[in-house]
Amino acid sequence: MNGQKRANVKTGARVRIVLKQDQRSGKLTEGIVKDILTHSENHPHGIKVRLQNGQVGRVKEIVADM
């Protein structure tokens, strides 16, 4: 599913994000969404979220919707 639309990203969903320091390499980090940080409906680079482990990044893939 598309991580560029805020409506697709839900608290508790398992997602893959790219962390700020991994933007050049494109390395993805998987986790569970704790907070949605982007307020706009869409973002071309992905919706910014905070995972349950505290990491912050932009959603590239939604693995499982809760």
Phi and psi in radians as a Rosetta constraint file:
Dihedral C 1 N 2 CA 2 C 2 CIRCULARHARMONIC -1.389 0.35
Dihedral N 2 CA 2 C 2 N 3 CIRCULARHARMONIC 2.162 0.35
Dihedral C 2 N 3 CA 3 C 3 CIRCULARHARMONIC -1.540 0.35
Dihedral N 3 CA 3 C 3 N 4 CIRCULARHARMONIC 0.134 0.35
Dihedral C 3 N 4 CA 4 C 4 CIRCULARHARMONIC -1.589 0.35
Dihedral N 4 CA 4 C 4 N 5 CIRCULARHARMONIC -0.213 0.35
Dihedral C 4 N 5 CA 5 C 5 CIRCULARHARMONIC -1.874 0.35
Dihedral N 5 CA 5 C 5 N 6 CIRCULARHARMONIC 2.205 0.35
Dihedral C 5 N 6 CA 6 C 6 CIRCULARHARMONIC -1.063 0.35
Dihedral N 6 CA 6 C 6 N 7 CIRCULARHARMONIC -0.590 0.35
Dihedral C 6 N 7 CA 7 C 7 CIRCULARHARMONIC -1.112 0.35
Dihedral N 7 CA 7 C 7 N 8 CIRCULARHARMONIC -0.435 0.35
Dihedral C 7 N 8 CA 8 C 8 CIRCULARHARMONIC -1.415 0.35
Dihedral N 8 CA 8 C 8 N 9 CIRCULARHARMONIC -0.374 0.35
Dihedral C 8 N 9 CA 9 C 9 CIRCULARHARMONIC -1.684 0.35
Dihedral N 9 CA 9 C 9 N 10 CIRCULARHARMONIC 2.127 0.35
Dihedral C 9 N 10 CA 10 C 10 CIRCULARHARMONIC -2.151 0.35
Dihedral N 10 CA 10 C 10 N 11 CIRCULARHARMONIC 2.586 0.35
Dihedral C 10 N 11 CA 11 C 11 CIRCULARHARMONIC -1.058 0.35
Dihedral N 11 CA 11 C 11 N 12 CIRCULARHARMONIC 2.313 0.35
Dihedral C 11 N 12 CA 12 C 12 CIRCULARHARMONIC 1.643 0.35
Dihedral N 12 CA 12 C 12 N 13 CIRCULARHARMONIC -0.133 0.35
Dihedral C 12 N 13 CA 13 C 13 CIRCULARHARMONIC -1.360 0.35
Dihedral N 13 CA 13 C 13 N 14 CIRCULARHARMONIC 2.553 0.35
Dihedral C 13 N 14 CA 14 C 14 CIRCULARHARMONIC -1.516 0.35
Dihedral N 14 CA 14 C 14 N 15 CIRCULARHARMONIC 2.166 0.35
Dihedral C 14 N 15 CA 15 C 15 CIRCULARHARMONIC -2.333 0.35
Dihedral N 15 CA 15 C 15 N 16 CIRCULARHARMONIC 2.890 0.35
Dihedral C 15 N 16 CA 16 C 16 CIRCULARHARMONIC -1.999 0.35
Dihedral N 16 CA 16 C 16 N 17 CIRCULARHARMONIC 2.201 0.35
Dihedral C 16 N 17 CA 17 C 17 CIRCULARHARMONIC -2.089 0.35
Dihedral N 17 CA 17 C 17 N 18 CIRCULARHARMONIC 2.802 0.35
Dihedral C 17 N 18 CA 18 C 18 CIRCULARHARMONIC -1.886 0.35
Dihedral N 18 CA 18 C 18 N 19 CIRCULARHARMONIC 2.165 0.35
Dihedral C 18 N 19 CA 19 C 19 CIRCULARHARMONIC -1.344 0.35
Dihedral N 19 CA 19 C 19 N 20 CIRCULARHARMONIC 2.744 0.35
Dihedral C 19 N 20 CA 20 C 20 CIRCULARHARMONIC -0.931 0.35
Dihedral N 20 CA 20 C 20 N 21 CIRCULARHARMONIC -0.798 0.35
Dihedral C 20 N 21 CA 21 C 21 CIRCULARHARMONIC -1.256 0.35
Dihedral N 21 CA 21 C 21 N 22 CIRCULARHARMONIC -0.249 0.35
Dihedral C 21 N 22 CA 22 C 22 CIRCULARHARMONIC -1.793 0.35
Dihedral N 22 CA 22 C 22 N 23 CIRCULARHARMONIC 0.119 0.35
Dihedral C 22 N 23 CA 23 C 23 CIRCULARHARMONIC -1.070 0.35
Dihedral N 23 CA 23 C 23 N 24 CIRCULARHARMONIC -0.671 0.35
Dihedral C 23 N 24 CA 24 C 24 CIRCULARHARMONIC -1.181 0.35
Dihedral N 24 CA 24 C 24 N 25 CIRCULARHARMONIC -0.746 0.35
Dihedral C 24 N 25 CA 25 C 25 CIRCULARHARMONIC -1.413 0.35
Dihedral N 25 CA 25 C 25 N 26 CIRCULARHARMONIC -0.454 0.35
Dihedral C 25 N 26 CA 26 C 26 CIRCULARHARMONIC 1.390 0.35
Dihedral N 26 CA 26 C 26 N 27 CIRCULARHARMONIC 0.213 0.35
Dihedral C 26 N 27 CA 27 C 27 CIRCULARHARMONIC -1.099 0.35
Dihedral N 27 CA 27 C 27 N 28 CIRCULARHARMONIC 2.305 0.35
Dihedral C 27 N 28 CA 28 C 28 CIRCULARHARMONIC -1.767 0.35
Dihedral N 28 CA 28 C 28 N 29 CIRCULARHARMONIC 2.543 0.35
Dihedral C 28 N 29 CA 29 C 29 CIRCULARHARMONIC -2.091 0.35
Dihedral N 29 CA 29 C 29 N 30 CIRCULARHARMONIC 2.276 0.35
Dihedral C 29 N 30 CA 30 C 30 CIRCULARHARMONIC -1.735 0.35
Dihedral N 30 CA 30 C 30 N 31 CIRCULARHARMONIC 2.507 0.35
Dihedral C 30 N 31 CA 31 C 31 CIRCULARHARMONIC -3.048 0.35
Dihedral N 31 CA 31 C 31 N 32 CIRCULARHARMONIC -3.059 0.35
Dihedral C 31 N 32 CA 32 C 32 CIRCULARHARMONIC -1.832 0.35
Dihedral N 32 CA 32 C 32 N 33 CIRCULARHARMONIC 2.316 0.35
Dihedral C 32 N 33 CA 33 C 33 CIRCULARHARMONIC -1.216 0.35
Dihedral N 33 CA 33 C 33 N 34 CIRCULARHARMONIC 2.197 0.35
Dihedral C 33 N 34 CA 34 C 34 CIRCULARHARMONIC -1.733 0.35
Dihedral N 34 CA 34 C 34 N 35 CIRCULARHARMONIC -0.838 0.35
Dihedral C 34 N 35 CA 35 C 35 CIRCULARHARMONIC -2.373 0.35
Dihedral N 35 CA 35 C 35 N 36 CIRCULARHARMONIC 2.524 0.35
Dihedral C 35 N 36 CA 36 C 36 CIRCULARHARMONIC -1.739 0.35
Dihedral N 36 CA 36 C 36 N 37 CIRCULARHARMONIC 2.124 0.35
Dihedral C 36 N 37 CA 37 C 37 CIRCULARHARMONIC -1.727 0.35
Dihedral N 37 CA 37 C 37 N 38 CIRCULARHARMONIC -0.386 0.35
Dihedral C 37 N 38 CA 38 C 38 CIRCULARHARMONIC -1.432 0.35
Dihedral N 38 CA 38 C 38 N 39 CIRCULARHARMONIC 2.297 0.35
Dihedral C 38 N 39 CA 39 C 39 CIRCULARHARMONIC -1.646 0.35
Dihedral N 39 CA 39 C 39 N 40 CIRCULARHARMONIC -0.429 0.35
Dihedral C 39 N 40 CA 40 C 40 CIRCULARHARMONIC -1.299 0.35
Dihedral N 40 CA 40 C 40 N 41 CIRCULARHARMONIC 2.760 0.35
Dihedral C 40 N 41 CA 41 C 41 CIRCULARHARMONIC -1.169 0.35
Dihedral N 41 CA 41 C 41 N 42 CIRCULARHARMONIC -0.593 0.35
Dihedral C 41 N 42 CA 42 C 42 CIRCULARHARMONIC -2.343 0.35
Dihedral N 42 CA 42 C 42 N 43 CIRCULARHARMONIC 2.660 0.35
Dihedral C 42 N 43 CA 43 C 43 CIRCULARHARMONIC -2.565 0.35
Dihedral N 43 CA 43 C 43 N 44 CIRCULARHARMONIC 2.232 0.35
Dihedral C 43 N 44 CA 44 C 44 CIRCULARHARMONIC -1.102 0.35
Dihedral N 44 CA 44 C 44 N 45 CIRCULARHARMONIC -0.420 0.35
Dihedral C 44 N 45 CA 45 C 45 CIRCULARHARMONIC -1.755 0.35
Dihedral N 45 CA 45 C 45 N 46 CIRCULARHARMONIC 0.022 0.35
Dihedral C 45 N 46 CA 46 C 46 CIRCULARHARMONIC 1.921 0.35
Dihedral N 46 CA 46 C 46 N 47 CIRCULARHARMONIC 2.650 0.35
Dihedral C 46 N 47 CA 47 C 47 CIRCULARHARMONIC -1.283 0.35
Dihedral N 47 CA 47 C 47 N 48 CIRCULARHARMONIC 2.308 0.35
Dihedral C 47 N 48 CA 48 C 48 CIRCULARHARMONIC -1.425 0.35
Dihedral N 48 CA 48 C 48 N 49 CIRCULARHARMONIC 2.272 0.35
Dihedral C 48 N 49 CA 49 C 49 CIRCULARHARMONIC -2.347 0.35
Dihedral N 49 CA 49 C 49 N 50 CIRCULARHARMONIC 2.806 0.35
Dihedral C 49 N 50 CA 50 C 50 CIRCULARHARMONIC -1.914 0.35
Dihedral N 50 CA 50 C 50 N 51 CIRCULARHARMONIC 2.258 0.35
Dihedral C 50 N 51 CA 51 C 51 CIRCULARHARMONIC -1.449 0.35
Dihedral N 51 CA 51 C 51 N 52 CIRCULARHARMONIC 2.935 0.35
Dihedral C 51 N 52 CA 52 C 52 CIRCULARHARMONIC -1.075 0.35
Dihedral N 52 CA 52 C 52 N 53 CIRCULARHARMONIC -0.464 0.35
Dihedral C 52 N 53 CA 53 C 53 CIRCULARHARMONIC -1.498 0.35
Dihedral N 53 CA 53 C 53 N 54 CIRCULARHARMONIC 0.052 0.35
Dihedral C 53 N 54 CA 54 C 54 CIRCULARHARMONIC 1.663 0.35
Dihedral N 54 CA 54 C 54 N 55 CIRCULARHARMONIC -0.162 0.35
Dihedral C 54 N 55 CA 55 C 55 CIRCULARHARMONIC -1.254 0.35
Dihedral N 55 CA 55 C 55 N 56 CIRCULARHARMONIC 2.504 0.35
Dihedral C 55 N 56 CA 56 C 56 CIRCULARHARMONIC -2.086 0.35
Dihedral N 56 CA 56 C 56 N 57 CIRCULARHARMONIC 2.342 0.35
Dihedral C 56 N 57 CA 57 C 57 CIRCULARHARMONIC -2.947 0.35
Dihedral N 57 CA 57 C 57 N 58 CIRCULARHARMONIC -3.088 0.35
Dihedral C 57 N 58 CA 58 C 58 CIRCULARHARMONIC -1.784 0.35
Dihedral N 58 CA 58 C 58 N 59 CIRCULARHARMONIC 2.374 0.35
Dihedral C 58 N 59 CA 59 C 59 CIRCULARHARMONIC -1.223 0.35
Dihedral N 59 CA 59 C 59 N 60 CIRCULARHARMONIC 2.182 0.35
Dihedral C 59 N 60 CA 60 C 60 CIRCULARHARMONIC -1.853 0.35
Dihedral N 60 CA 60 C 60 N 61 CIRCULARHARMONIC -0.571 0.35
Dihedral C 60 N 61 CA 61 C 61 CIRCULARHARMONIC -2.513 0.35
Dihedral N 61 CA 61 C 61 N 62 CIRCULARHARMONIC 2.465 0.35
Dihedral C 61 N 62 CA 62 C 62 CIRCULARHARMONIC -1.813 0.35
Dihedral N 62 CA 62 C 62 N 63 CIRCULARHARMONIC 2.024 0.35
Dihedral C 62 N 63 CA 63 C 63 CIRCULARHARMONIC -1.443 0.35
Dihedral N 63 CA 63 C 63 N 64 CIRCULARHARMONIC -0.908 0.35
Dihedral C 63 N 64 CA 64 C 64 CIRCULARHARMONIC -2.522 0.35
Dihedral N 64 CA 64 C 64 N 65 CIRCULARHARMONIC 2.275 0.35
Dihedral C 64 N 65 CA 65 C 65 CIRCULARHARMONIC -1.595 0.35
Dihedral N 65 CA 65 C 65 N 66 CIRCULARHARMONIC 2.310 0.35
